[in-house]
Amino acid sequence: MASVLPVLAKATVLIVDDDPDVLLALAVLLQPLVSQVTTEKNPERMPTLLRQMRFDVVLLDMNYQRARNTGNEGFYWLAQLRQLAPSTAVVLMTAYGDIDLAVRALKEGARDFVVKPWRNEKLVAALTEALGRTSGTGATPTQSASGTAALIGESDAMQAVRYKLEKIAATDANVLILGENGTGKDVVARLLHHLSPRAAAPFVAVDLGAVTESLFESELFGHLKGAFTDARQDRPGRFEAAQGGTLFLDEIGNLPLPQQVKLLAVLQNRQVTRLGSNAPVPIDVRVVSATNAPLYQLAAEDRFRKDLVYRLNTIEITLPPLRERGDDVELLAHYFTAHYAEKYRKADLTLTPSALGRLRAHPFPGNVRELQHTLERAVIMAESVTLRAEDLLFSALESTVPVAAPLRLDELEKSAIQRVIDKYQGNISQAARELGITRMALYRRLGKHNI
Ligand SMILES: Nc1ncnc2c1ncn2[C@@H]1O[C@H](COP(=O)(O)OP(=O)(O)OP(=O)(O)O)[C@@H](O)[C@H]1O
């Protein structure tokens, strides 16, 4: 847990419960761990408190002795909170270990759920996780107020990624993130920074695919006034801008060889020299880079410098494609549906089993980004309170799976089944007919391949 504590240390927490003993116990537990704790006995005062100051997280009791006492009171206050402070995370507490209540709470925007009597360690973990997942109002649905997105996914592969991430966040090791388009490389880079001791310093991202060769040096290393025609004033480069923090070099695989040499020199010497200057500036940045290009293949073909790869990949994280993450598709689908339903004011919108079947069968060449866009489109277009398979339109832009054709027999079988299921939008009878097997045989294979 040590590596995630910096997130908590900066947090402002509001605890609302009508039991003074609970308030006291929680305040004693949390005061040493967070930046500020406010306790409140009367939920009616919450709106005033929320207007007075911003809380990163509210720990809200579901069951109150007096007033409405319908059991729904917690949901009422949750809804109020979501409206008054949409970027504040809410963790609910209840005396009842009711799974339906928990599911409903999460659907209605709570980040987590703690059952009383709580275990201190679990409660702290729930708060930390909730802070990582705070839903923001910005461009991406999983972004927190601090600009950090949560990494949603409980598949073995994603749990392994999260474990690695938390372990290495505290170190200064350079990290290379590999993975197809839309697998969450950017999310991981930001999370690495956010969980690191550098979190208070800048996170600077550069899309190397978008930096022209001629501007590469001035963009990364900076320039002095007059160094070239358009250099009207001194300007620090991205390395200097990231001083003390993290520099995220995205699309590193697109970097041409001459620029690779310059980057390597900076990483080796740990100093940059602005264009037009001869005074090197020492730099203290952690470099996180990412690419969807086959970097090792490029290195083997001498199109990417091996010595630069070794500088960048002290630690490597490979993000699996979404189609290999099993149940995460469903988890993310529910998450994005709830998010966009809230954003477009279509409360209570749910995914039907047919829609979920279709999502599970789709290969998602565009990965999480494609799933996110598909659901956003579907939510916008939805005319009823359910999303059905036919409401999901996959982008033609992403119609092919960008991986080398599988050569193992079972992989070939899985990809053939996936394609046919997708073609018939999850209709098992039609898919089985096309594959030339019985429906039972197809069901068995769906189970075998976890489709
Ligand atoms: N595990 C995840 N949980 C929640 N949201 C995710 C996850 N992975 C990706 N996303 C969301 O999907 C979108 C694409 O993710 P991101 O930009 O990190 O992918 P990428 O691998 O960097 O893509 P590219 O290679 O195209 O740059 C973003 O909106 C991001 O917030």
The ligand as a Tripos MOL2 file, in Angstrom:
@<TRIPOS>MOLECULE
LIG
   31    33     1     0     0
SMALL
NO_CHARGES

@<TRIPOS>ATOM
      1 N1         -8.1160    0.1010  -18.2340 N.pl3     1 LIG1
      2 C1         -8.7830    1.2150  -18.5340 C.ar      1 LIG1
      3 N2         -9.7420    1.6740  -17.7130 N.ar      1 LIG1
      4 C2        -10.4450    2.7640  -18.0160 C.ar      1 LIG1
      5 N3        -10.2950    3.5000  -19.1180 N.ar      1 LIG1
      6 C3         -9.3510    3.1150  -19.9660 C.ar      1 LIG1
      7 C4         -8.5420    1.9640  -19.7250 C.ar      1 LIG1
      8 N4         -7.6990    1.8220  -20.7600 N.ar      1 LIG1
      9 C5         -7.9540    2.8230  -21.5920 C.ar      1 LIG1
     10 N5         -8.9370    3.6200  -21.1400 N.ar      1 LIG1
     11 C6         -9.5220    4.7850  -21.8300 C.3       1 LIG1
     12 O1         -9.4510    4.4890  -23.2250 O.3       1 LIG1
     13 C7         -9.0070    5.6000  -23.9610 C.3       1 LIG1
     14 C8         -7.7120    5.2440  -24.6860 C.3       1 LIG1
     15 O2         -6.6810    5.0170  -23.7440 O.3       1 LIG1
     16 P1         -5.2010    5.5700  -23.9440 P.3       1 LIG1
     17 O3         -5.2010    6.8920  -24.6270 O.co2     1 LIG1
     18 O4         -4.4900    5.4750  -22.6360 O.co2     1 LIG1
     19 O5         -4.6380    4.4590  -24.9250 O.3       1 LIG1
     20 P2         -3.2270    4.3810  -25.6500 P.3       1 LIG1
     21 O6         -2.7600    2.9790  -25.5310 O.co2     1 LIG1
     22 O7         -2.3200    5.4540  -25.1060 O.co2     1 LIG1
     23 O8         -3.6460    4.6990  -27.1480 O.3       1 LIG1
     24 P3         -2.7290    5.1590  -28.3900 P.3       1 LIG1
     25 O9         -1.7950    4.0400  -28.6640 O.co2     1 LIG1
     26 O10        -3.7100    5.3350  -29.4870 O.co2     1 LIG1
     27 O11        -2.0550    6.4290  -27.9570 O.co2     1 LIG1
     28 C9         -8.8520    6.7340  -22.9660 C.3       1 LIG1
     29 O12       -10.0260    7.5090  -22.9600 O.3       1 LIG1
     30 C10        -8.6650    6.0280  -21.6310 C.3       1 LIG1
     31 O13        -9.1100    6.8260  -20.5600 O.3       1 LIG1
@<TRIPOS>BOND
     1     1     2 1
     2     2     3 ar
     3     2     7 ar
     4     3     4 ar
     5     4     5 ar
     6     5     6 ar
     7     6     7 ar
     8     6    10 ar
     9     7     8 ar
    10     8     9 ar
    11     9    10 ar
    12    10    11 1
    13    11    12 1
    14    11    30 1
    15    12    13 1
    16    13    14 1
    17    13    28 1
    18    14    15 1
    19    15    16 1
    20    16    17 2
    21    16    18 1
    22    16    19 1
    23    19    20 1
    24    20    21 2
    25    20    22 1
    26    20    23 1
    27    23    24 1
    28    24    25 2
    29    24    26 1
    30    24    27 1
    31    28    29 1
    32    28    30 1
    33    30    31 1
@<TRIPOS>SUBSTRUCTURE
     1 LIG1         1 GROUP 0 **** ****
